[in-house]
């Protein structure tokens, strides 16, 4: 059996315990205390039992600690997926997109993702899909669709809208309430399951919104909501509607009005959609701690809550504005 790897000699168990007390990283604290057992003369088995790991992990901690000291016991950040293109290739692709195609050479008047996929393969020898290249372009700051560019060329204003749905039912949320210290305030709680869905969208820059209350989340309801949003877009403007990748948002059966273009958010990123914060505000102030007797009651309360929101454009502006979306 090989000899156990020794710990570096410029630290002691007291020093590691002191560092553990000052650390706000639970994993690092556990590792420091486990290694302090070894400094005190304990066995690697005892250190592994304390850390809840195996002997090989203890050896890994010792090697990291010997190489970098206490910083070596911090959790490293995952490098994530390797980018599709390197910096030079990104610059070349950006120049191509900015300059646009040459009809007499490329045979097209606007770049589509399928054209760029073919160009990337011919130019760089990289085989990719439209979805992957689309994510790459969005990370480079090119989220706009061809329709948006055409509207900008016509001098139309771009209105940035966000869309989402919220389920409101008889099982409502219970919110925080003021109460005397030592008391437990009561709140109504229904066990029935009737519900409705608010299809909501806001334009934070202009403090306006459009919504429908529907019985189901499906393509038909989404088509009706798109038509409702279209009616609220200014006559001289084109709406860019940002939404998640729910099935009824991405289907080819959508009837997207001419004055709206859709942009999908990355998967599992609700924090990028301010409509989530709108729903939170409405639930905490108008939709919770209630008993709905019938489905019509749910619809009435949802409509009343949305009308109250629309009557407060400053609230939409305050909740909905995002630096990454509106600073340009």
CORRA-V313379 format. One record per residue. N is the residue number from 0. RES is the residue in three letters. PSI is psi in whole degrees, -180 to 180 (NA if undefined). OMEGA is omega in degrees with one decimal (none if undefined). Layout:
n:N res:RES psi:PSI omega:OMEGA
n:N res:RES psi:PSI omega:OMEGA
This chain:
n:0 res:UNK psi:136 omega:-179.8
n:1 res:UNK psi:156 omega:179.5
n:2 res:UNK psi:141 omega:-179.5
n:3 res:UNK psi:141 omega:-179.9
n:4 res:UNK psi:125 omega:-176.9
n:5 res:UNK psi:149 omega:174.6
n:6 res:UNK psi:152 omega:179.1
n:7 res:UNK psi:152 omega:-170.8
n:8 res:UNK psi:0 omega:-177.9
n:9 res:UNK psi:10 omega:175.3
n:10 res:UNK psi:163 omega:177.6
n:11 res:UNK psi:173 omega:179.9
n:12 res:UNK psi:-39 omega:179.1
n:13 res:UNK psi:-40 omega:179.4
n:14 res:UNK psi:-41 omega:-179.9
n:15 res:UNK psi:-37 omega:177.9
n:16 res:UNK psi:-38 omega:176.7
n:17 res:UNK psi:-42 omega:177.2
n:18 res:UNK psi:-37 omega:179.5
n:19 res:UNK psi:-40 omega:178.8
n:20 res:UNK psi:-33 omega:-177.4
n:21 res:UNK psi:-12 omega:-175.7
n:22 res:UNK psi:142 omega:174.5
n:23 res:UNK psi:13 omega:177.6
n:24 res:UNK psi:113 omega:-174.5
n:25 res:UNK psi:-41 omega:-179.1
n:26 res:UNK psi:-43 omega:179.0
n:27 res:UNK psi:-39 omega:178.3
n:28 res:UNK psi:-44 omega:179.8
n:29 res:UNK psi:-40 omega:-179.1
n:30 res:UNK psi:-41 omega:178.3
n:31 res:UNK psi:-44 omega:-179.3
n:32 res:UNK psi:-36 omega:177.5
n:33 res:UNK psi:-42 omega:179.9
n:34 res:UNK psi:-28 omega:178.1
n:35 res:UNK psi:-29 omega:176.7
n:36 res:UNK psi:-39 omega:179.1
n:37 res:UNK psi:-41 omega:177.0
n:38 res:UNK psi:-32 omega:179.3
n:39 res:UNK psi:0 omega:179.5
n:40 res:UNK psi:4 omega:178.0
n:41 res:UNK psi:166 omega:-179.2
n:42 res:UNK psi:163 omega:176.6
n:43 res:UNK psi:-31 omega:177.9
n:44 res:UNK psi:-42 omega:177.7
n:45 res:UNK psi:-41 omega:178.4
n:46 res:UNK psi:-39 omega:179.1
n:47 res:UNK psi:-40 omega:178.7
n:48 res:UNK psi:-42 omega:178.8
n:49 res:UNK psi:-42 omega:-177.9
n:50 res:UNK psi:-10 omega:179.9
n:51 res:UNK psi:32 omega:-177.3
n:52 res:UNK psi:-179 omega:177.6
n:53 res:UNK psi:174 omega:-178.0
n:54 res:UNK psi:-33 omega:179.5
n:55 res:UNK psi:-37 omega:178.1
n:56 res:UNK psi:-40 omega:176.6
n:57 res:UNK psi:-42 omega:178.5
n:58 res:UNK psi:-40 omega:177.6
n:59 res:UNK psi:-42 omega:178.6
n:60 res:UNK psi:-41 omega:179.5
n:61 res:UNK psi:-44 omega:-179.7
n:62 res:UNK psi:-42 omega:178.7
n:63 res:UNK psi:-40 omega:179.7
n:64 res:UNK psi:-42 omega:178.6
n:65 res:UNK psi:-34 omega:-176.4
n:66 res:UNK psi:-40 omega:-171.2
n:67 res:UNK psi:4 omega:-178.0
n:68 res:UNK psi:-155 omega:-178.2
n:69 res:UNK psi:-31 omega:179.1
n:70 res:UNK psi:-26 omega:179.3
n:71 res:UNK psi:-14 omega:-180.0
n:72 res:UNK psi:-2 omega:176.7
n:73 res:UNK psi:152 omega:177.2
n:74 res:UNK psi:128 omega:177.3
n:75 res:UNK psi:151 omega:178.9
n:76 res:UNK psi:133 omega:179.4
n:77 res:UNK psi:134 omega:-179.6
n:78 res:UNK psi:-17 omega:179.5
n:79 res:UNK psi:-175 omega:-178.7
n:80 res:UNK psi:140 omega:179.3
n:81 res:UNK psi:133 omega:179.8
n:82 res:UNK psi:149 omega:179.6
n:83 res:UNK psi:-42 omega:-176.0
n:84 res:UNK psi:150 omega:173.3
n:85 res:UNK psi:178 omega:-174.3
n:86 res:UNK psi:-43 omega:-179.8
n:87 res:UNK psi:-40 omega:178.5
n:88 res:UNK psi:-36 omega:176.7
n:89 res:UNK psi:-43 omega:179.3
n:90 res:UNK psi:-41 omega:178.7
n:91 res:UNK psi:-43 omega:178.8
n:92 res:UNK psi:-41 omega:178.9
n:93 res:UNK psi:-42 omega:178.8
n:94 res:UNK psi:-39 omega:178.8
n:95 res:UNK psi:-46 omega:-178.8
n:96 res:UNK psi:-43 omega:-179.0
n:97 res:UNK psi:-41 omega:-177.1
n:98 res:UNK psi:-23 omega:-178.7
n:99 res:UNK psi:167 omega:-178.9
n:100 res:UNK psi:159 omega:174.0
n:101 res:UNK psi:111 omega:-174.1
n:102 res:UNK psi:-38 omega:-176.9
n:103 res:UNK psi:-13 omega:177.8
n:104 res:UNK psi:-51 omega:-175.0
n:105 res:UNK psi:-19 omega:178.8
n:106 res:UNK psi:9 omega:179.3
n:107 res:UNK psi:162 omega:-178.6
n:108 res:UNK psi:-7 omega:176.8
n:109 res:UNK psi:148 omega:179.7
n:110 res:UNK psi:128 omega:168.3
n:111 res:UNK psi:162 omega:-179.6
n:112 res:UNK psi:-38 omega:-179.7
n:113 res:UNK psi:-34 omega:177.3
n:114 res:UNK psi:-43 omega:-178.8
n:115 res:UNK psi:-34 omega:176.0
n:116 res:UNK psi:-44 omega:179.2
n:117 res:UNK psi:-39 omega:179.8
n:118 res:UNK psi:-42 omega:179.2
n:119 res:UNK psi:-40 omega:179.3
n:120 res:UNK psi:-42 omega:-178.8
n:121 res:UNK psi:-38 omega:-174.3
n:122 res:UNK psi:-44 omega:-173.2
n:123 res:UNK psi:-9 omega:-176.7
n:124 res:UNK psi:24 omega:-178.4
n:125 res:UNK psi:119 omega:178.0
n:126 res:UNK psi:124 omega:-177.9
n:127 res:UNK psi:179 omega:178.6
n:128 res:UNK psi:167 omega:178.3
n:129 res:UNK psi:-39 omega:-179.0
n:130 res:UNK psi:-44 omega:-178.8
n:131 res:UNK psi:-44 omega:179.2
n:132 res:UNK psi:-34 omega:176.2
n:133 res:UNK psi:-42 omega:176.8
n:134 res:UNK psi:-39 omega:179.8
n:135 res:UNK psi:-43 omega:179.9
n:136 res:UNK psi:-39 omega:178.7
n:137 res:UNK psi:-38 omega:178.2
n:138 res:UNK psi:-23 omega:177.9
n:139 res:UNK psi:-3 omega:179.0
n:140 res:UNK psi:24 omega:178.5
n:141 res:UNK psi:71 omega:179.6
n:142 res:UNK psi:-10 omega:-170.6
n:143 res:UNK psi:145 omega:175.0
n:144 res:UNK psi:169 omega:-179.6
n:145 res:UNK psi:-35 omega:-180.0
n:146 res:UNK psi:-35 omega:-179.7
n:147 res:UNK psi:-44 omega:178.9
n:148 res:UNK psi:-40 omega:-179.9
n:149 res:UNK psi:-39 omega:179.2
n:150 res:UNK psi:-40 omega:178.6
n:151 res:UNK psi:-38 omega:179.4
n:152 res:UNK psi:-28 omega:178.7
n:153 res:UNK psi:1 omega:177.5
n:154 res:UNK psi:13 omega:-179.6
n:155 res:UNK psi:148 omega:174.6
n:156 res:UNK psi:145 omega:176.4
n:157 res:UNK psi:121 omega:174.0
n:158 res:UNK psi:125 omega:-179.2
n:159 res:UNK psi:116 omega:-178.9
n:160 res:UNK psi:151 omega:174.0
n:161 res:UNK psi:141 omega:-174.7
n:162 res:UNK psi:147 omega:176.5
n:163 res:UNK psi:173 omega:176.7
n:164 res:UNK psi:151 omega:175.9
n:165 res:UNK psi:133 omega:176.8
n:166 res:UNK psi:128 omega:177.3
n:167 res:UNK psi:122 omega:-175.9
n:168 res:UNK psi:-174 omega:-177.9
n:169 res:UNK psi:-23 omega:172.7
n:170 res:UNK psi:86 omega:-174.6
n:171 res:UNK psi:164 omega:178.4
n:172 res:UNK psi:147 omega:174.1
n:173 res:UNK psi:124 omega:-176.3
n:174 res:UNK psi:170 omega:175.5
n:175 res:UNK psi:147 omega:179.8
n:176 res:UNK psi:153 omega:173.7
n:177 res:UNK psi:139 omega:178.6
n:178 res:UNK psi:154 omega:176.7
n:179 res:UNK psi:144 omega:178.7
n:180 res:UNK psi:132 omega:178.8
n:181 res:UNK psi:-5 omega:179.4
n:182 res:UNK psi:161 omega:178.1
n:183 res:UNK psi:101 omega:-178.1
n:184 res:UNK psi:147 omega:178.7
n:185 res:UNK psi:154 omega:178.1
n:186 res:UNK psi:143 omega:-178.8
n:187 res:UNK psi:144 omega:178.9
n:188 res:UNK psi:118 omega:-178.7
n:189 res:UNK psi:147 omega:178.9
n:190 res:UNK psi:1 omega:178.3
n:191 res:UNK psi:168 omega:-166.7
n:192 res:UNK psi:14 omega:176.5
n:193 res:UNK psi:143 omega:-177.5
n:194 res:UNK psi:164 omega:174.9
n:195 res:UNK psi:170 omega:-178.4
n:196 res:UNK psi:130 omega:172.8
n:197 res:UNK psi:116 omega:169.8
n:198 res:UNK psi:108 omega:-174.3
n:199 res:UNK psi:150 omega:175.5
n:200 res:UNK psi:143 omega:179.2
n:201 res:UNK psi:151 omega:170.3
n:202 res:UNK psi:93 omega:-171.5
n:203 res:UNK psi:-36 omega:-176.7
n:204 res:UNK psi:-38 omega:-177.2
n:205 res:UNK psi:0 omega:176.3
n:206 res:UNK psi:36 omega:-179.3
n:207 res:UNK psi:167 omega:-178.0
n:208 res:UNK psi:171 omega:178.0
n:209 res:UNK psi:136 omega:-176.2
n:210 res:UNK psi:157 omega:171.4
n:211 res:UNK psi:147 omega:173.3
n:212 res:UNK psi:120 omega:-172.4
n:213 res:UNK psi:154 omega:-180.0
n:214 res:UNK psi:-22 omega:-176.9
n:215 res:UNK psi:158 omega:169.6
n:216 res:UNK psi:102 omega:179.0
n:217 res:UNK psi:-178 omega:-175.9
n:218 res:UNK psi:-39 omega:179.2
n:219 res:UNK psi:-46 omega:179.5
n:220 res:UNK psi:-39 omega:179.6
n:221 res:UNK psi:-39 omega:177.3
n:222 res:UNK psi:-41 omega:177.6
n:223 res:UNK psi:-38 omega:179.8
n:224 res:UNK psi:-40 omega:177.3
n:225 res:UNK psi:-41 omega:177.7
n:226 res:UNK psi:-38 omega:178.8
n:227 res:UNK psi:-43 omega:177.2
n:228 res:UNK psi:-42 omega:-178.4
n:229 res:UNK psi:-36 omega:-179.3
n:230 res:UNK psi:-19 omega:-178.7
n:231 res:UNK psi:-5 omega:177.2
n:232 res:UNK psi:136 omega:-179.6
n:233 res:UNK psi:151 omega:-174.9
n:234 res:UNK psi:-35 omega:-177.1
n:235 res:UNK psi:24 omega:-174.7
n:236 res:UNK psi:165 omega:174.2
n:237 res:UNK psi:133 omega:-175.2
n:238 res:UNK psi:132 omega:168.8
n:239 res:UNK psi:111 omega:-175.1
n:240 res:UNK psi:114 omega:-179.4
n:241 res:UNK psi:129 omega:-174.3
n:242 res:UNK psi:167 omega:-179.0
n:243 res:UNK psi:-177 omega:-172.7
n:244 res:UNK psi:39 omega:173.9
n:245 res:UNK psi:154 omega:-175.9
n:246 res:UNK psi:-40 omega:-179.2
n:247 res:UNK psi:-6 omega:174.1
n:248 res:UNK psi:-29 omega:-171.1
n:249 res:UNK psi:-5 omega:-175.2
n:250 res:UNK psi:150 omega:176.9
n:251 res:UNK psi:-7 omega:-179.1
n:252 res:UNK psi:1 omega:178.3
n:253 res:UNK psi:140 omega:173.5
n:254 res:UNK psi:89 omega:-175.5
n:255 res:UNK psi:121 omega:179.2
n:256 res:UNK psi:158 omega:-176.6
n:257 res:UNK psi:-25 omega:-177.3
n:258 res:UNK psi:20 omega:178.8
n:259 res:UNK psi:137 omega:169.6
n:260 res:UNK psi:140 omega:-177.0
n:261 res:UNK psi:137 omega:172.4
n:262 res:UNK psi:126 omega:-178.2
n:263 res:UNK psi:139 omega:174.1
n:264 res:UNK psi:158 omega:174.3
n:265 res:UNK psi:155 omega:179.2
n:266 res:UNK psi:148 omega:173.7
n:267 res:UNK psi:49 omega:179.5
n:268 res:UNK psi:58 omega:-179.8
n:269 res:UNK psi:-21 omega:-179.1
n:270 res:UNK psi:-15 omega:179.4
n:271 res:UNK psi:-9 omega:-177.1
n:272 res:UNK psi:109 omega:-179.1
n:273 res:UNK psi:-13 omega:175.2
n:274 res:UNK psi:-30 omega:176.6
n:275 res:UNK psi:-39 omega:178.4
n:276 res:UNK psi:-32 omega:174.6
n:277 res:UNK psi:-46 omega:178.4
n:278 res:UNK psi:-42 omega:179.1
n:279 res:UNK psi:-44 omega:179.2
n:280 res:UNK psi:-44 omega:-178.3
n:281 res:UNK psi:-40 omega:179.3
n:282 res:UNK psi:-43 omega:-175.6
n:283 res:UNK psi:-23 omega:-174.6
n:284 res:UNK psi:-29 omega:-171.5
n:285 res:UNK psi:-20 omega:-169.7
n:286 res:UNK psi:-8 omega:-175.9
n:287 res:UNK psi:173 omega:178.2
n:288 res:UNK psi:43 omega:-177.2
n:289 res:UNK psi:160 omega:170.5
n:290 res:UNK psi:119 omega:178.3
n:291 res:UNK psi:120 omega:-178.0
n:292 res:UNK psi:-39 omega:-176.3
n:293 res:UNK psi:172 omega:176.2
n:294 res:UNK psi:-38 omega:179.3
n:295 res:UNK psi:-33 omega:176.4
n:296 res:UNK psi:-42 omega:179.3
n:297 res:UNK psi:-47 omega:-179.5
n:298 res:UNK psi:-44 omega:-178.3
n:299 res:UNK psi:-45 omega:-179.0
n:300 res:UNK psi:-40 omega:178.4
n:301 res:UNK psi:-45 omega:179.4
n:302 res:UNK psi:-42 omega:179.4
n:303 res:UNK psi:-41 omega:179.7
n:304 res:UNK psi:-42 omega:179.9
n:305 res:UNK psi:-39 omega:178.4
n:306 res:UNK psi:-36 omega:176.5
n:307 res:UNK psi:-39 omega:178.4
n:308 res:UNK psi:-46 omega:-178.3
n:309 res:UNK psi:-29 omega:177.9
n:310 res:UNK psi:-5 omega:179.2
n:311 res:UNK psi:70 omega:-178.1
n:312 res:UNK psi:-29 omega:178.6
n:313 res:UNK psi:-30 omega:176.6
n:314 res:UNK psi:-43 omega:177.2
n:315 res:UNK psi:-43 omega:179.8
n:316 res:UNK psi:-45 omega:-177.3
n:317 res:UNK psi:-42 omega:-176.7
n:318 res:UNK psi:-36 omega:-166.9
n:319 res:UNK psi:-24 omega:-176.2
n:320 res:UNK psi:137 omega:178.4
n:321 res:UNK psi:133 omega:-179.8
n:322 res:UNK psi:-44 omega:-174.5
n:323 res:UNK psi:-21 omega:-177.7
n:324 res:UNK psi:-28 omega:-170.3
n:325 res:UNK psi:0 omega:-175.0
n:326 res:UNK psi:-11 omega:-176.3
n:327 res:UNK psi:NA omega:none
